[in-house]
Amino acid sequence: MTLLLVAVATPAQAADPDNLTPTANYNRVYCENQTLATSSIVCQTDNGAISVYMQSSVSAYLEGRIRDSLDNSYDPISSISVSYPNTPVYSGSGETDIIYQMGALSSPYVGMYWCNDAVDSDFYACDQGYVRITTSSGYHRRSLACHETGHAVGLLHGGSADPVVSNSDPRLGCMHTPFNADRYTLGSNNVAQINATY
């Protein structure tokens, strides 16, 4: 008699969700130029050398939370390097990758990302994207900065992941939605996906 052992994955052992665009459940064929009003597509930055700029609308407190998120969640990733040029570049080659601003948003949104300049030669890449965070100071948290920056590098919510998971799945880290102040770092699977892509 031969004994056959079969390993069955339990929920705790299930594959980590892939939530970096594109996925089998978010298969946009291309990135495209958008505005705040038409924002609906998550793209990727065009490379791992990410330059960022805070527009004058960003309060000193919010800037501190954004820098804290970038310096502690994104810059340590081996395939990402974050820089803070003193002057932004808004056109031509070498545009500043992510422009942060603070301003009004339609309810229920507290943060928003959109691509301003899609890269024609790369289906998923964006040369310059914007992140706007609400003026309501109760949301000026590292977790929201981490979440919206995640969209700028291509991270999606759980409902667009492969396999689909709850938008509050703990493996999503700061990509948890709705906004959760206690989730202020990336999930380990997010870091692995970023390293595999950039």
Secondary structure, 3 states (H helix, E strand, C coil): CCCCCCCCCCHHHCCCCECECCECCECCCCCCCCCCCCCCCCCEECCCEEEEEECCCCCHHHHHHHHHHHHHHHCCCCCCEEECCCCCCCCCCCCCCEEEEECCCCCCCCEEEEEEEECCCCCCEEEEEEEEECCCHHHCCHHHHHHHHHHHHCECCHHHCECCCCCCCHHHHHHCCCCCCCCCCCCHHHHHHHHHHC
